[in-house]
Amino acid sequence: MKPKVIPRVKIISMGNAEVGKSCIIKRYCEKRFVNKYLATIGIDYGVTRVTIKDKEVKVNIFDMAGHPIFYEVRNEFYRDTQGAILIYDVSERSSFTALDDWMNEMKSEIGNHGDMDNMIVCVCANKIDKKRVVDEVEGRLWASSHGYHYFETSAQSGEGVNELFKTLLEGVINTIDNGGQKLPTVTQLGYSKEQIDAIQRLKNSKSDYERLGLTTSATKDDVNKAYRKLAVLLHPDKSVAPGSEEAFKLLVAARTNLLKRC
C-alpha cells in the first residue's frame, strides 16, 4: 500500500509590528495567550496538524516580522504561499491604513499574478477587546473591496480565532481540490460604500450644515433636498448598513435644526 500523503499548506501572517500576529497564531496552535510581548525577529516559523474537511493537513505558518528593517528577511518567504492572514489592530489606525502597503509588498514579491489571484486571504481585525478607533464597517468594506474574508478577533480571549483559521484552511483545501483555482469568495455586504460614507459623515461632522453637506447660505429647499437624498440612502426600513438607525436620527435632527434657522 502507498503511504498516506498528508497535504502541506503554507500560510503567512502580515501586518505592522505589535498588531498581535504571533499572539493570534499561538492562540490557534497552542490554545493560549502570551501576555508578554516579544517582537518577532525576521521570521517565526511554526507547524501544526489539523483536520480540514475530513483530511489531515500539515499547516506551515510563517509569521513575518512587521518592522520595516526586516523586509530583506521576509521578502524571501512570500513565494508558494497558499493562504495569508492580514492583521491590523483596531485600536491603532496606522496599522489599518498600512494594509494597502502590505498588499503591495506581497504582490511585488510573489510576482506571478496567478498565484496571487488563487491565494486565500483573510483580513483580521485584532484586539477587539480594546477601545477601538477603526470601525468594523471600515474593515469589512476594505476586505470586501479586495475580495477577502473578514474576521474580528481577540487573541486575548480567543474570540474569532478558530473561525478565522477554519475559513482560511478550508479555502486553501478547496483551492487544492479545484486544481489550484480559487473558488469565488462571497463578500456581499448588502450595503454600499456610499451608505457607509454618509453614516460616517453624519456621525463625525461638527455642524448640522456639514452633516447635510450644505453651506450656511442654504435655503429651506436646499435643506429638504439634501435631507431627501440622504433619507433614501439611510432609512432604517431600507438600509441594513450598521449604524443606519443612529445616522437617520442625526439626519432628522439636523434637518429640523436647519429649517428653524432658514
C-alpha positions as semicolon CSV with decimal commas, in nm:
position;residue;x (nm);y (nm);z (nm)
1;M;0,000;0,000;0,000
2;K;0,114;0,352;-0,075
3;P;0,187;0,564;0,231
4;K;-0,080;0,821;0,313
5;V;0,008;1,159;0,166
6;I;-0,063;1,446;0,404
7;P;-0,128;1,774;0,221
8;R;0,105;2,057;0,319
9;V;-0,024;2,409;0,338
10;K;0,182;2,729;0,357
11;I;0,030;3,021;0,546
12;I;0,186;3,361;0,612
13;S;0,084;3,635;0,855
14;M;0,140;4,001;0,769
15;G;0,084;4,334;0,940
16;N;0,256;4,610;1,131
17;A;0,463;4,540;1,441
18;E;0,263;4,482;1,760
19;V;-0,074;4,413;1,594
20;G;-0,079;4,065;1,753
21;K;0,031;3,836;1,469
22;S;0,228;3,598;1,691
23;C;-0,044;3,603;1,958
24;I;-0,312;3,507;1,705
25;I;-0,100;3,212;1,586
26;K;-0,019;3,096;1,939
27;R;-0,384;3,121;2,035
28;Y;-0,476;2,892;1,745
29;C;-0,187;2,645;1,762
30;E;-0,128;2,632;2,139
31;K;-0,468;2,745;2,272
32;R;-0,305;3,006;2,494
33;F;-0,242;3,379;2,514
34;V;0,107;3,515;2,573
35;N;0,069;3,840;2,765
36;K;0,433;3,947;2,746
37;Y;0,516;4,097;2,408
38;L;0,828;3,964;2,237
39;A;0,896;4,118;1,898
40;T;0,938;3,870;1,612
41;I;1,289;3,889;1,468
42;G;1,275;3,832;1,094
43;I;1,055;3,522;1,063
44;D;0,897;3,296;1,320
45;Y;0,803;2,950;1,195
46;G;0,552;2,706;1,331
47;V;0,384;2,386;1,219
48;T;0,066;2,213;1,327
49;R;-0,156;1,931;1,205
50;V;-0,529;1,982;1,175
51;T;-0,822;1,800;1,018
52;I;-0,999;2,001;0,748
53;K;-1,289;1,854;0,553
54;D;-1,204;1,506;0,685
55;K;-0,845;1,547;0,566
56;E;-0,539;1,562;0,789
57;V;-0,341;1,868;0,685
58;K;0,008;1,980;0,783
59;V;-0,001;2,357;0,821
60;N;0,325;2,551;0,793
61;I;0,287;2,903;0,932
62;F;0,539;3,177;0,862
63;D;0,493;3,470;1,099
64;M;0,653;3,774;0,936
65;A;0,811;4,048;1,145
66;G;0,625;4,373;1,090
67;H;0,911;4,619;1,131
68;P;1,045;4,764;0,803
69;I;1,406;4,672;0,890
70;F;1,317;4,304;0,839
71;Y;1,197;4,346;0,481
72;E;1,512;4,185;0,339
73;V;1,440;3,878;0,552
74;R;1,069;3,832;0,500
75;N;1,069;3,901;0,125
76;E;1,220;3,553;0,074
77;F;0,912;3,381;0,221
78;Y;0,626;3,510;0,009
79;R;0,653;3,266;-0,279
80;D;0,442;2,948;-0,288
81;T;0,206;3,090;-0,028
82;Q;-0,144;2,943;-0,040
83;G;-0,307;3,146;0,235
84;A;-0,241;3,476;0,409
85;I;-0,367;3,649;0,723
86;L;-0,353;4,026;0,701
87;I;-0,374;4,160;1,056
88;Y;-0,434;4,506;1,198
89;D;-0,503;4,644;1,545
90;V;-0,848;4,806;1,578
91;S;-0,708;5,040;1,846
92;E;-0,430;5,170;1,617
93;R;-0,546;5,336;1,294
94;S;-0,200;5,345;1,137
95;S;-0,197;4,965;1,131
96;F;-0,523;4,972;0,931
97;T;-0,404;5,233;0,682
98;A;-0,090;5,022;0,629
99;L;-0,292;4,732;0,484
100;D;-0,251;4,862;0,129
101;D;0,127;4,878;0,175
102;W;0,134;4,517;0,294
103;M;-0,072;4,403;-0,003
104;N;0,154;4,589;-0,244
105;E;0,460;4,429;-0,086
106;M;0,311;4,082;-0,120
107;K;0,207;4,139;-0,482
108;S;0,555;4,264;-0,563
109;E;0,732;3,969;-0,402
110;I;0,503;3,692;-0,527
111;G;0,547;3,813;-0,882
112;N;0,310;3,570;-1,052
113;H;-0,035;3,732;-1,055
114;G;-0,195;3,389;-1,100
115;D;-0,051;3,278;-0,766
116;M;-0,185;3,592;-0,600
117;D;-0,529;3,552;-0,755
118;N;-0,559;3,197;-0,623
119;M;-0,441;3,276;-0,271
120;I;-0,692;3,273;0,015
121;V;-0,662;3,595;0,216
122;C;-0,833;3,670;0,546
123;V;-0,833;4,019;0,695
124;C;-0,808;4,002;1,073
125;A;-0,925;4,297;1,284
126;N;-0,748;4,211;1,608
127;K;-0,765;4,342;1,968
128;I;-1,141;4,396;1,969
129;D;-1,115;4,371;2,349
130;K;-0,958;4,720;2,343
131;K;-1,109;5,062;2,276
132;R;-1,128;5,075;1,901
133;V;-1,063;5,362;1,663
134;V;-1,129;5,165;1,343
135;D;-1,496;5,076;1,298
136;E;-1,598;4,727;1,196
137;V;-1,769;4,874;0,890
138;E;-1,443;5,026;0,765
139;G;-1,263;4,694;0,797
140;R;-1,539;4,497;0,628
141;L;-1,556;4,741;0,337
142;W;-1,180;4,727;0,284
143;A;-1,182;4,346;0,285
144;S;-1,487;4,327;0,060
145;S;-1,338;4,568;-0,193
146;H;-1,042;4,331;-0,234
147;G;-1,250;4,012;-0,235
148;Y;-1,111;3,893;0,102
149;H;-1,272;3,732;0,403
150;Y;-1,304;3,944;0,718
151;F;-1,288;3,846;1,086
152;E;-1,289;4,032;1,417
153;T;-1,063;3,866;1,673
154;S;-0,916;3,890;2,019
155;A;-0,600;3,689;2,076
156;Q;-0,651;3,751;2,446
157;S;-0,994;3,589;2,471
158;G;-0,971;3,370;2,163
159;E;-1,283;3,521;2,008
160;G;-1,299;3,470;1,632
161;V;-0,960;3,296;1,603
162;N;-1,081;2,942;1,531
163;E;-1,338;3,072;1,282
164;L;-1,064;3,268;1,105
165;F;-0,838;2,967;1,059
166;K;-1,126;2,735;0,970
167;T;-1,231;2,960;0,682
168;L;-0,870;3,017;0,573
169;L;-0,773;2,649;0,569
170;E;-1,098;2,527;0,416
171;G;-1,048;2,783;0,141
172;V;-0,696;2,655;0,074
173;I;-0,810;2,291;0,066
174;N;-1,097;2,380;-0,168
175;T;-0,847;2,551;-0,397
176;I;-0,621;2,245;-0,394
177;D;-0,917;2,017;-0,467
178;N;-1,018;2,250;-0,752
179;G;-0,686;2,205;-0,930
180;G;-0,527;2,516;-0,783
181;Q;-0,806;2,752;-0,886
182;K;-0,965;2,953;-0,605
183;L;-1,342;2,934;-0,576
184;P;-1,528;3,269;-0,580
185;T;-1,529;3,447;-0,243
186;V;-1,872;3,562;-0,133
187;T;-1,832;3,906;0,026
188;Q;-2,169;4,069;-0,050
189;L;-2,240;4,301;0,240
190;G;-2,587;4,418;0,149
191;Y;-2,490;4,785;0,171
192;S;-2,280;5,027;-0,031
193;K;-1,978;5,244;0,029
194;E;-2,199;5,546;-0,039
195;Q;-2,420;5,448;0,254
196;I;-2,122;5,398;0,484
197;D;-1,969;5,732;0,383
198;A;-2,298;5,904;0,460
199;I;-2,323;5,735;0,801
200;Q;-1,967;5,834;0,888
201;R;-2,027;6,196;0,783
202;L;-2,344;6,223;0,991
203;K;-2,170;6,075;1,295
204;N;-1,845;6,270;1,270
205;S;-1,947;6,614;1,140
206;K;-1,916;6,912;1,373
207;S;-2,222;7,101;1,248
208;D;-2,565;7,030;1,103
209;Y;-2,468;7,208;0,781
210;E;-2,173;6,975;0,744
211;R;-2,392;6,673;0,816
212;L;-2,616;6,757;0,521
213;G;-2,329;6,873;0,301
214;L;-2,455;7,231;0,291
215;T;-2,317;7,582;0,338
216;T;-2,452;7,836;0,585
217;S;-2,632;8,013;0,298
218;A;-2,853;7,711;0,227
219;T;-3,227;7,769;0,181
220;K;-3,514;7,557;0,311
221;D;-3,537;7,396;-0,033
222;D;-3,166;7,310;-0,016
223;V;-3,212;7,155;0,329
224;N;-3,511;6,946;0,223
225;K;-3,341;6,834;-0,098
226;A;-3,026;6,723;0,091
227;Y;-3,244;6,552;0,352
228;R;-3,442;6,354;0,095
229;K;-3,126;6,233;-0,078
230;L;-2,975;6,102;0,247
231;A;-3,307;5,966;0,375
232;V;-3,335;5,741;0,069
233;L;-2,990;5,600;0,148
234;L;-3,027;5,557;0,521
235;H;-3,388;5,496;0,619
236;P;-3,372;5,201;0,865
237;D;-3,654;5,023;0,678
238;K;-3,442;5,013;0,365
239;S;-3,079;5,014;0,481
240;V;-2,900;4,723;0,650
241;A;-2,575;4,914;0,689
242;P;-2,451;4,913;1,051
243;G;-2,526;5,248;1,215
244;S;-2,814;5,340;0,980
245;E;-3,067;5,391;1,258
246;E;-2,842;5,621;1,461
247;A;-2,740;5,814;1,148
248;F;-3,102;5,858;1,040
249;K;-3,188;6,010;1,380
250;L;-2,897;6,252;1,339
251;L;-3,020;6,335;0,990
252;V;-3,374;6,413;1,111
253;A;-3,242;6,628;1,395
254;A;-3,008;6,817;1,161
255;R;-3,291;6,890;0,918
256;T;-3,518;7,013;1,198
257;N;-3,248;7,242;1,338
258;L;-3,159;7,389;1,000
259;L;-3,520;7,456;0,897
260;K;-3,560;7,665;1,211
261;R;-3,264;7,878;1,105
262;C;-3,364;7,934;0,743
